[in-house]
């Protein structure tokens, strides 16, 4: 099939019919996935790049005919079942209850690009241990594999540049997940992100500079950090919601979270830790900024090259 037809089917199966059954029409293939072979004039790299525009940087699953040793656990494995040794390359994304794979198989006529959509079970279907930390709960509900190499952050340098200590569970969250978005919605600001709007330090400096020049009007009745008790932004949503710590008091682990929509006088406060806030946002339909109202199965979409959406 041509690129336009193929991408339209991907959109339908992932975005518009994300819970429907998947029945592959290829001979001998079992249910639970759909194979979408691309026509010969579509390049594997170009197809992968197009899907990357929609779902972010992918994670490698198969390279040069071998399963990537970094692809631990069950991450994307249902995408491999239809192909066996014919599969030469494949990268993978997660999106709610779907796996999306872009691959190339070996045929007599050369490499055949193919997109595969497979069912993705709820990573937290077996429950979350009662003694799990809030960060561990977020990892469990998104399927983010604990075996991945944590980010290396010089927190002493970050806190020195900011002029304040930071909440401990936020630092753990940033190390485990890095720069990206929960359910493609809540974008986590972290140190050394490639873009200033998502870099915790550069963003804070930029907002403080703006407030010095233009005033704190859009944040009233609050002030921006580094004013005493000021707001320090740690996340934002694709709908221009903003999430801050209210830096009130010497213990950052006790800072409440203050959030606002992109409308005047929409401030709300949450008394709990950063990771607890994220977990509740993902799982609690009564949360003021709930994602659980929109998705039953959750993921983390990494914006770092070489990583991918949570498994």
N, C-alpha and C positions, 0 to 999 in steps of 0.2 A: 504494500500500500504506500501511497505517497505521504510526504511529511505532514501536509495539512490534515489529511484523514487520520493519520496515526496520532497526532497531537490532540485532535478533537476527541478521540476515544480515551486518551489518557486523562484529559480534563473531565470527561464524563465519569469515568470509573473512580477517579481520585477525589474530585471536588463535588460532583453532583449526585453520584450514586455510591457513596463511600461505604455503605454497609450491605450492598446487594451481593448476591452470589457471583462467583467468578467461575466461568466455564470455558476452558480452552477448546478451540476448534481444531487444534493440530492433532493429527492421528496419534493415538496411543498416550496422549497426555491426560493426566487425572484432573479432577476438579480442584478448585482452590487457587487457580491462577489463570491469567490470560496472556498468551504470547502475541506480540504484534510485530511480525517481520516487516522490516522496512524495504522499500524498493532499492534496486541496485545503485541508483544515483545519489542516495543519501549516505553521507560519510558518518561513521561511528562518532568521530570527534565532534562534528557539528551537531549531531543529534544530542549528544551528551551535554554540550554547551547550552543548547536550547532548554533542556530540562533543568540544567543548573540555574538558568535565569529564573525559573519558577520555584525550585526547591532548595536552592543554595548549593554550596560546595558539596560534592558527593564523597562518599567513603569508598575506597577500593575494596573489592571483594575477590576478584580474580584478575591476575595479571600474567600474561604469557602462558596461559593454560594452567596456572597453579593458584590455589586459594591463598590469598594474602594471609601470612601467619599472624598479622595484627587483627584479623577479623575473627575475634574470639567469640565464644558463646554461640547463641542462636541468631546473631545479627544477620539478617537478610538471607539466611540459609534456604528458605522456601523458594527463592529465585533460582537456585542452582538445580533443583530437582528435575526440570524438564530436559536438561542438556547433557549431563554426563561429561565425557571427555571432549565433546565438540566445542565446549565453551572456551574461548581464548581470552576474552576480556569481559569484565563486568564491574560497574560501579553501582552504588545503591544509595537510595534515600528512604527515609521513613516519613510518613505523613498520616497521622491519626491511625486508622485501621488498615492502612495499605503500605506494602513495600513497593517501591518503584525501582526497577533495575534497567540500566542501559548497558547492553552487551554486544559482543560480536562473536559469532560462531564460525567454525571452520567448515567450508563446503568445497566441493570440487571446483566451484567457480571463484573461490577466494573467500574473503571474510564477508559474512552476512550480518549487518546490524539488526538488532532486535531489541524491543522494549518489552519488559515483563512486568505485569502488575500481579501481586500476590497478596493474599490475606495476611494481615499482621495482627496476631493476638494481643490482647491487653497485657502489657508487661506486669501489671499488678493484679492479674486475675487470681493469683494464689494468695493474695493478701500481703500486707506489710507487717513485719515483726513489730510487736508492741514496744520493744525496747529500742527500736531504731531511732537515730537522731533525725532531726528535721531535714538535714541535708541528705541523709540516707533515704528518707521517705521520698524526697523529690527525685532522687536517682532511680528509686524503685518504680515510681509511678510513670516515669518517662522512658524507662528501659535503658537509661544511660549506664553503660557497663562499668563497674568499679575497677576493672582491670586496666582501663586506659591510663596512660601516663598523665598524672596531674600537671597542670600548668605550673611553671616555676615563676614565682613572683617575689621580688625583693620588697616585702611589706614594710620593712624599716625605712627604706628609701621613699616608698609611696606615702607613708604616713608623715614622714619628715617634710616632704614637699607640700602635702595638704595642710600640715599643721595640726593634725589630730590623729588619734588612734581610730580604728574602724571596728565595727562589730565582728566578733570572731566567726560567727557562722556565715556571714557574708564572705569573709576571706576564704573559708573552706568551699563555699559555693563557687566562687570565682576560680579557685584552683581546680576543682573537679570539672566544671563545665566550660570555663573560658567565655569568649565573646560569642553570643548567639541569642536565640530567642526561644522561650518556652511556648510550645504550640504555634510557633511562627508569629507570636503576638507580643509577648512580654520580653523586650530586649534588655539584656543584662549589661550594664556598664561595668567595664573591668579596666584595670591598668594596662597600658600599652596596646589598646585596641587600635586597629588601623585607621579609624576615623575619629575625629575629635569629638563628635557628638556622642560616641559610645565609650570614650576613654574617660574613666572616672576622674583623673586628675585634670586633664586638659579641659574637659567639660566644666568642671568646677571653676577653674580659672577663667574660662570664657564667660560663664554666667555672672561671676563676680565682677568682671570688667564691665559687662553690659549694665549691671545694676548700679555701678559707680557712675556711669555716664547717663543712664536713663531713669534711674530710680528703681524702687522695689514695687512699683504699682501693681504689676501683674501677679506678685506673690503675696500681696496684703491679705490678711493681717500679719503675715510672717515677713521675716527678712531672710536674705540669702546668706549662707555660710560664705565667709568666715565671721560674719556678725555673731555675737554670742547667742546661742540657741537658734542659729539660722538653719535654713534648709540646705541639705546636701543631697543632690540627686544621684540615685543609684540604678534607676531603670526607667524605661519609657515604653509605651505601647505604639502599635502601628496606627492607632486612632488618636494619637497626640495626648494620651493620658500621661501624667508624670508622677513618679514615685520618689519620695525623698525620705531621708532620716531627719527628724527634728532633733538637732544636736544639743539637746537640753540636758545638761549634767555631765559629770566627768566620766561616767561609765558608758561606753558606746553600746555595750550589750543590753542596756536598758533604754536606749533611744526608741521612742515610738516611730512608727511609719506614718507619714502624711502623704496623701495622694489627692490629685485633682484631675478632673476632666478638662478638656479644652474649652471650657465655658467659665464665665466669672462666678465666684462664690460657690465653687463646687468642692470645697475641701472636706475631706474625711480623714479620720485618724484611726490607726490600728495599733493596739498595744500588744506587741508580740515580736518575735525575732524575724529577721529577713527571710530565712529559709522556711519558717513556719508560714509566713505570709504567702510565699510562692506556692507552698504545698496546698494551703487552703484555697488559694486562687484557682488551682488546677482541679481541686476535688470537691469543693463546697459550693453548691448552687446558690447559697444564700450570701456568699461573699460579695461585697459591693462591686468588685471588678471580676466577677466569676468568669472563668473560661469553661468551667464544667457545664455551663448551660449550652455550650456550642459543641464540645467534643467529649466523648466518653472515653476515648483512648488518647493518651498524651505522648508527646515526644519533645525532644530538644533539637532545634535546628542550629547547628554550629555554623558560624560565619568564618571559621578559620579553615584555610586550605589544608586538605589532608584529613580533616575530620568530617563528620556528617551528622545528620539528624539522629536523635537517640534511638536505640534499638529496642 
